[in-house]
Amino acid sequence: MPFRYEQIVIAGALLGCGAPPAPTAAKAAPDAAAIERELLAAGNDVFAAIQRRDRAALESLTTEEFILRVPGAPDVDRAGFLATSAATPGEILSVEGDKVAARALGGDTGIVTGYQVARVRLEGREIVDRQPFLDVFVRRDGRWRLIFAFGIAPADAPAPPAPAPR
């Protein structure tokens, strides 16, 4: 007796491996390369907003539940990130990405990785800060927004302040 489609679906579900999709009119899936270009553009928008200290732009580029995580330091929520970005000391000369790559993870999630390179003039000296990063973006209302950022402080960076006792 030949297998019917329903039997394949049930067997696949029981085995945890799924089954081929039911024959339907195929909906064109977005091209992964196009999504990755969109993610790179969103990452560049974040760099540009940081450089301009543009709080409104950063707010529109991040989700309400945004978190910045740097090992050894407390997590920073969206409000803290917006405040810190606006209060960066010195003159921000540029914020750019280096060796930046994007990866669509399927659905409405993607990541951007690389190095954030910021040039700042502080007390007459130009400082170049280069930090590896991983940014997680989600698509909301048709736009890519940053939901999670992971950065690694350089080895010669000062230790983060200890959390205040409770």
URSULHU-V446841 format. One record per residue. RES is the residue in three letters. SS is DSSP state (a for helix, b for strand, c for the rest). PHI is phi in whole degrees, 0 to 359 (999 if undefined). D_FIRST is the distance of its C-alpha to the first C-alpha in Angstrom with 1 decimal. Layout:
res = <RES/RES>
ss = <SS/SS>
phi = <PHI/PHI>
d_first = <D_FIRST/D_FIRST>
This chain:
res = <MET/PRO/PHE/ARG/TYR/GLU/GLN/ILE/VAL/ILE/ALA/GLY/ALA/LEU/LEU/GLY/CYS/GLY/ALA/PRO/PRO/ALA/PRO/THR/ALA/ALA/LYS/ALA/ALA/PRO/ASP/ALA/ALA/ALA/ILE/GLU/ARG/GLU/LEU/LEU/ALA/ALA/GLY/ASN/ASP/VAL/PHE/ALA/ALA/ILE/GLN/ARG/ARG/ASP/ARG/ALA/ALA/LEU/GLU/SER/LEU/THR/THR/GLU/GLU/PHE/ILE/LEU/ARG/VAL/PRO/GLY/ALA/PRO/ASP/VAL/ASP/ARG/ALA/GLY/PHE/LEU/ALA/THR/SER/ALA/ALA/THR/PRO/GLY/GLU/ILE/LEU/SER/VAL/GLU/GLY/ASP/LYS/VAL/ALA/ALA/ARG/ALA/LEU/GLY/GLY/ASP/THR/GLY/ILE/VAL/THR/GLY/TYR/GLN/VAL/ALA/ARG/VAL/ARG/LEU/GLU/GLY/ARG/GLU/ILE/VAL/ASP/ARG/GLN/PRO/PHE/LEU/ASP/VAL/PHE/VAL/ARG/ARG/ASP/GLY/ARG/TRP/ARG/LEU/ILE/PHE/ALA/PHE/GLY/ILE/ALA/PRO/ALA/ASP/ALA/PRO/ALA/PRO/PRO/ALA/PRO/ALA/PRO/ARG>
ss = <c/c/c/c/a/a/a/a/a/a/a/a/a/a/a/c/c/c/c/c/c/c/c/c/c/c/c/c/c/c/c/a/a/a/a/a/a/a/a/a/a/a/a/a/a/a/a/a/a/a/a/a/c/c/a/a/a/a/a/a/a/b/b/b/b/b/b/b/b/b/c/c/c/c/c/b/b/a/a/a/a/a/a/a/a/a/c/c/c/c/b/b/b/b/b/b/b/b/b/b/b/b/b/b/c/c/c/c/b/b/b/b/b/b/b/b/b/b/b/b/b/b/c/c/b/b/b/b/b/b/b/b/b/b/b/b/b/b/b/b/c/c/b/b/b/b/b/b/b/b/b/c/c/c/c/c/c/c/c/c/c/c/c/c/c/c>
phi = <999/290/289/262/304/299/293/294/298/296/298/296/295/294/276/78/249/72/213/299/295/295/297/219/295/291/265/297/281/300/293/303/295/293/297/295/295/298/296/298/296/297/298/295/297/295/303/296/294/296/300/278/56/269/301/297/294/298/297/286/268/242/272/299/266/307/225/254/238/232/307/88/234/295/301/244/276/302/300/295/297/296/293/295/298/288/259/303/290/84/261/280/276/196/223/221/257/227/53/275/222/236/216/281/261/99/63/246/226/204/234/232/231/152/241/268/244/246/251/230/260/225/52/81/250/265/246/249/249/238/227/292/215/221/248/254/247/234/269/230/51/79/236/280/230/282/251/209/234/238/233/239/292/299/300/269/287/295/297/293/294/291/298/293/295/264>
d_first = <0.0/3.8/6.6/9.1/12.7/13.8/11.7/13.4/16.7/16.5/15.7/18.5/20.8/20.5/21.2/24.0/23.1/22.1/19.6/20.2/22.1/20.7/21.6/25.1/28.4/29.5/32.8/35.1/35.6/39.2/40.0/40.6/43.8/45.1/44.5/46.3/49.2/49.4/49.5/52.3/54.2/53.9/55.1/58.0/58.8/59.1/61.5/63.6/63.9/65.0/67.6/68.9/68.9/67.1/66.1/64.6/62.4/61.3/60.5/58.4/56.6/55.7/53.7/55.4/53.7/54.8/55.7/57.6/57.3/59.6/59.4/62.5/63.3/62.3/59.6/61.0/59.6/59.8/63.3/64.6/63.1/64.6/68.0/68.0/67.1/70.0/72.4/71.8/75.3/76.8/76.0/72.4/72.7/69.0/65.6/63.0/59.8/59.6/56.5/54.5/50.7/48.1/44.5/42.1/40.0/37.5/38.0/41.6/42.9/44.6/47.3/50.4/52.1/55.3/59.0/61.1/64.5/67.3/70.9/73.4/77.2/78.8/82.5/83.1/80.5/77.2/74.4/70.9/68.2/64.9/62.0/58.4/56.1/52.6/52.1/49.0/48.6/46.5/46.1/47.6/48.5/47.6/50.0/49.7/51.7/52.7/51.4/52.2/54.6/55.0/58.2/59.8/63.6/65.5/66.8/70.4/69.8/71.8/70.0/68.7/70.9/70.0/68.6/71.3/71.5/70.2>
